[in-house]
Amino acid sequence: MARRTGLKNFQTLDGRHYTRIAIPAPLRPYLDGKRELRHAHGDSLKQAERNHPAVVARFLDVIDRAKAQHAADHGPAKPVMRERPMSLDEYARSFFALRAMSDRDARDASPIYASFSPDEGETASLKRIVAGLAKDDEIIHTIGGILDAFAARTAKPPVSGSPEWRSAAAKLAAVELEVFRLQYAREQGEPDPEPALPVLTAPEPAAEARPKGDAVSVLGLLAGYLKELAKSGGGAEAGKRWTPGFKNFVRFLGHDDARLISKQDVIDWKDELLEELSPKTVRDTNIAALRAVLQWAIDNRKLPEGTTNPAAGIKIRVTKKTLDRPQGFTLDEAHAILKAARDYQPAHSDNPATRESEHVTAAKRWTPWLCAFSGARISEMTQLRTQDIMTEDGVAFMRITPDAGSTKNRQFRDVPLHAQLIEMGFLDFVKRAEPGPLFFNGKTARRGTRHASKYAAQRMATWIREVVPSLPMEVQPNHGWRHRFKSVSFGLDVNGRVIDAMQGHAARTAGENYGDVDLKARAAAIAKFPRYQPE
């Protein structure tokens, strides 16, 4: 038989006690389809009533994270805010207040809760924890739920068994003893006593004075920065890379007002990101993007006069990876990839739904060879169109242009086709192809906000690792040909500036910016590259 009590989210069923919180329907897909979060306390009412607030706090944190995931996937008009992390003292005060309120609610609901008599074992265990005499197992058994709830609300949860964890346990056990003292006074009909613990009587830190005027949206600043970049033809890739990070930052802050960001906020966010992302990603994408946008806002007077950039000076140490081999493909690796490409035949399938498309087959057949003789990125090859393959003054070449997708410096560059490519029939393949993209379906040029050529490049990188399973992770399939092309050029009688022009590398000096490397010079350089002879 089920019986509901006056405690919110608390239920007694057949003599056992449960904490239950319903999950809103939109959030269920993020929580394995569950309709509710439920925790069984057992048949001890005193133990259940004591642990209930900590379980509720943990469940609410789970639901908050699901809300944030739902908001990120569905683009809410306003970001979902999460509660700011708490210090141990802040949590101790919050926990005591919650326990005191839950006890009052229970006493108001039914006489059954009006008599509280903690057994001597519980009290003795709490005192041992405060004194530092309890072993870790005893701490977990006695206040494990409280410690878990604290870990969910703090920016840096202490490691179980560490000195910091035991110190937190001692403070929270002392708070629990204060709760017992309060409950005993209420049982005797006496006024609530003043807490004896200094942490419970200390005033809350005064809130910092909020700046006058309207809030300045962090996400709005990002949009303004990207809009300005777009006017000069940039910002598309930055927008895709940066927006998720900025949304994450707003959720971390618990507000969307750039005026209120402190340097400590940025440091704490950095520390949280480092738990899941590589130091290089956090440094070069998240923190660098935030620093750039905030500096733009300051320079353009989007923030109050005198504002300093809170992301300035935030440093992240990135240990350079040890590389005991070339960054580019070795000759054996190059031959293995080119042989697989030359001989590639897709797996047969009578089912159109599982049959490999002609564009995918063509990409596996041609893009490795094109990269080998151009030093281009895979993504620059997968975006090639029929109109990008040209002939001028008897020189057949491909034009790598931002009109087709994207290039590193948003400049087109021409790369002559090596004689081996022409002999293999690449020009004949282009003549037979339908007008438009050569290596992806032109009817789906974009999938969401990402260009379809990027997916084709990603598929090629995966395929190359399947062809050469021994390829170290430090060697990137999308850049392996660029390194190899440059390395091969060093052994040829070729002007380095010509190679840089074909690979899209920046000039090393101001003087190198003068003059153009014409098609004839490029063709002469390509002709010196040796043929590949995979067996």
Buried (B, 14 or more C-beta within 10 A) or exposed (E): EEEEBBBEBBBBEEEBBBBBBEBEEEBBEBBEEBEEBBBEBEEEBBBBBBBBBBBBBBBBBBBBBBBBBBBBEEEEEEBBBBEBBBEBBBBBBBBBEBBBEBBBBBBEBEEEBEEBEBEEEBEEBBBBBBEEEBEEEBBBEBBBBBBBBBBBBBBEBBEBEEEEBBEBBBBBBBBBBBBBBBBBEBEEEEEEEEBEBEBBEEEEEEEEEEBEEEBBBBBBBBBBBBEEBEEEEEBBEBBBBBBEBBBBBBBBBBBBBBBBBEBEBBBBBBEBBBEEBEBEBBBBBBBBBBBBBBBBBBEEEBBEEEBEBBBEEBEBEEEEEEEEEEBBBBEEBBBBBBBBBBEBEEEEEEEEEEBEEEBBBBBBBBBBBBBBBBBBBBBBBBBBBBEBBEEEEEBBBBBBBBEBBBBBEEEBBBBBBBBBBEEBEBBEBBEEBEEEBBBBBBEEBEEEEEBBBBBBBBBBBEBBBEBBEEBEEEBBBBBBBBBBBBBBBEEEEBBEBBBBBBBBBEEEEEEBEEEEBEBEBBBBBBEEBEEBEBE
